[in-house]
Amino acid sequence: MKKFPADLIAYIAAHDFDDLPDGAWFATLEAAAANWNEQNGTDYDENDAAHAYLESTR
């Protein structure tokens, strides 16, 4: 799996609202990655970034 910056992973973690229904919860993680891209001029894949965040919590 591609390596993502620790600050991106931390940004996604701040948006981990696990009380949401599963689909909405994962969409929120992906949206956080999309917001990160927009704010930082990057183009990380949102789905891959969300999965990298989840892997980091194991």
C-alpha positions as CSV (number, residue, x, y, z in Angstrom):
1,M,0.0,0.0,0.0
2,K,1.1,3.5,-0.8
3,K,2.6,5.5,2.1
4,F,0.6,8.6,3.1
5,P,1.9,11.6,5.2
6,A,1.3,11.3,8.9
7,D,-0.5,14.7,8.9
8,L,-3.0,13.5,6.3
9,I,-3.7,10.4,8.4
10,A,-4.1,12.6,11.5
11,Y,-6.5,14.8,9.6
12,I,-8.6,11.8,8.5
13,A,-8.5,10.6,12.2
14,A,-10.1,13.9,13.3
15,H,-13.0,13.1,11.0
16,D,-13.6,9.5,12.2
17,F,-17.1,9.8,13.5
18,D,-17.7,6.1,14.1
19,D,-21.3,6.6,15.4
20,L,-22.4,7.2,11.8
21,P,-23.9,4.4,9.7
22,D,-21.2,2.5,7.9
23,G,-21.6,4.0,4.4
24,A,-21.8,7.6,5.8
25,W,-18.9,6.9,8.1
26,F,-16.6,5.7,5.3
27,A,-17.8,8.5,3.0
28,T,-16.8,11.0,5.7
29,L,-13.3,9.5,5.8
30,E,-13.0,9.9,2.1
31,A,-14.4,13.4,2.2
32,A,-11.7,14.3,4.8
33,A,-9.1,13.1,2.3
34,A,-10.7,15.1,-0.5
35,N,-10.7,18.2,1.7
36,W,-7.1,17.7,2.5
37,N,-6.3,17.5,-1.2
38,E,-8.1,20.7,-1.8
39,Q,-6.5,22.6,1.0
40,N,-3.0,21.3,0.3
41,G,-2.9,21.1,-3.5
42,T,-2.3,17.3,-3.4
43,D,-4.0,14.5,-5.3
44,Y,-4.0,11.5,-3.0
45,D,-6.6,8.9,-3.8
46,E,-9.4,9.5,-1.3
47,N,-10.3,5.8,-1.0
48,D,-6.7,4.7,-0.6
49,A,-6.1,7.4,2.0
50,A,-9.1,6.3,4.0
51,H,-7.9,2.6,3.9
52,A,-4.4,3.7,4.9
53,Y,-6.0,5.5,7.9
54,L,-7.9,2.4,8.9
55,E,-4.7,0.3,8.5
56,S,-3.0,2.7,10.8
57,T,-5.6,2.0,13.6
58,R,-4.9,-1.7,13.7
